[in-house]
Amino acid sequence: MVRHVVLFRPRVDVSETDRHAMFGALNVAASEIPTVRRFFVGQRVTHGAAYEQLMQQNFPYAAIVEFDDLAGLQAYLQHPKHRELGDLFYRLQDAALVYDFQENG
């Protein structure tokens, strides 16, 4: 299993129309790219835990995408629907972190 983890913070001046388009593109990528096994988008929850104070940046959203293997991730990244998502994503973000993790085992 390979997980593609994206933490992101949209620009403060992003319009509702653009925000809706970005989340719509995330949903299209999740449902129309065949190598995606599971796709989750969520909003950060803070609850006073000590580790929250260690964060140097705030990323209010996360997208986690799961694939069977590295080839599935690479196919996802090259898919036209992901390229459309990427165009929107890079235009609308203030900051982001993207990491890929392979399950040990």
C-alpha positions, -999 to +999 in steps of 0.1 A: +000+000+000+012+035-009-003+066+005-001+101-011-005+126+017-012+163+009-015+189+036-027+222+022-037+258+029-057+276+003-050+313-003-072+336+018-084+354-013-097+322-030-133+328-042-161+304-032-163+294-069-126+285-071-128+267-037-158+247-050-139+239-082-109+227-064-129+203-041-149+192-071-116+184-089-105+164-059-137+144-060-134+137-097-098+125-093-109+103-065-137+087-084-125+086-120-088+076-117-088+038-117-057+032-096-071+051-065-082+026-039-093+051-012-095+088-011-101+110+020-103+148+023-107+163+057-105+195+077-080+198+106-094+194+141-077+211+170-085+200+206-057+213+228-033+184+224+003+193+233+016+184+198-005+211+183+018+236+199+048+221+179+033+229+145+052+257+128+026+261+101-011+255+099-025+233+072-063+233+076-069+205+050-055+171+042-060+148+013-049+112+017-050+089-014-042+052-012-029+030-040-020-007-042+016+001-052+040+028-065+030+021-101-006+030-091+005+063-076+026+071-107-003+064-130-025+087-108+000+115-111+002+112-149-036+109-154-053+139-172-078+143-143-049+147-118-032+172-141-064+193-141-065+190-103-028+200-101-034+231-123-061+243-099-043+232-068-010+251-075-030+282-085-051+283-054-027+273-026-009+295-002+012+265+010+012+228+008+032+197+018+031+165-002+046+132+009+043+097-003+046+068+021+049+030+016+035+007+042+061-014+059+055-051+060 
